[in-house]
Amino acid sequence: MKMNFTSLAFFLQRRIKIYGLRQLVTKTEGKVIGQEKIEGPSALNITDEEAHLSELRTMGFTEFKHIIDGPLLNDIVKYANSLPMYDPYNKGIGEFYFKDIPDDSYIVNFKRNDVVKNEAIVKIANDPGILRIVEKFLGATPTISTISMGWSIAGKSKAQTTQMYHRDFDDFKFCKLFIYLTDVGPNDGPHVYVKNSSANSRLTKIRRYEDCEIEKEFGAENVVTFSRPKGSIFLVDTYGFHKGQLPVENNRLLAQVRYSLNAVGIDKYTPISVPFSKNYNKYINRLLIK
């Protein structure tokens, strides 16, 4: 990989494992970036924003009561079914459609620019209620540094990569919005999060962790499994330990939005023109849409 300032900064921040020091850098960056006044009502009917912010800061996640309505959800799923996808862990096999998913693929993703062309997902990502919570959490105007969508495939024999516990080191400060696009029961690959694991400096080596290691360190009582109906949305600080559980019965379709202080150094950004770009804050969306 050819190094530039953004990619160098990304790899440097991954080396800083002391939580307090990461917070200090975050506050400094936040002052440089500054905050914009984000106005407008939440289309997701988010009301008690301060309570959600407090939960995100303390527990590492917050859930929203709003369930995305059926027609909107169906439109997103229908759009997803029309798109080619790829295996992020085996890019050599090229693109394929859902009916042709290779037998050895266990996670398949859609191309980011294809996802960004869908205004329904971009609108959710830019909901003023969510943006206000995220801005206060980051201490600066957020940058949407990715919008992604993909399937976790059921019936595989062993959990791999993101299906094992890990911390994300995407930026000094960031969080992710998860959107369930299918019903997710306990056997359908639910998101799993370790409550209160984000604001500490324990187990910071960048690797995958076994369940027993996490439960020994943080306690099984702090493991939260998000078995929820389709349309459910929740905001998570994924610097805390988490995983997408291996689906056993049904495939899981999930969309996620990452909010960060900066562009993420390992990502390549090619902003695209979309007819609805004028509807959204230019700075917040600058990496994805023109």
Secondary structure, DSSP 4 states (H G I P E B T S, - for coil): ----HHHHHHHHHTT---HHHHHHHHHHHHHHH------S--TT----HHHHHHHHHHTSEEEES----HHHHHHHHHHHHTS-EE-TT-GGG--B-GGG--TT-SEEEE-HHHHHT-HHHHHHHT-HHHHHHHHHHHTS--EEEEEEEEEE-S--SS--GGGSBB---SSSSEEEEEEESS-B-TTS--EEEETT-SSS-SS-SSS-B-HHHHHHHH-GGGEEEE-B-TT-EEEE-TTS-EEEPPPSSS-EEEEEEEEESS--TT-----B--TTGGGS-TTTTTTTB-
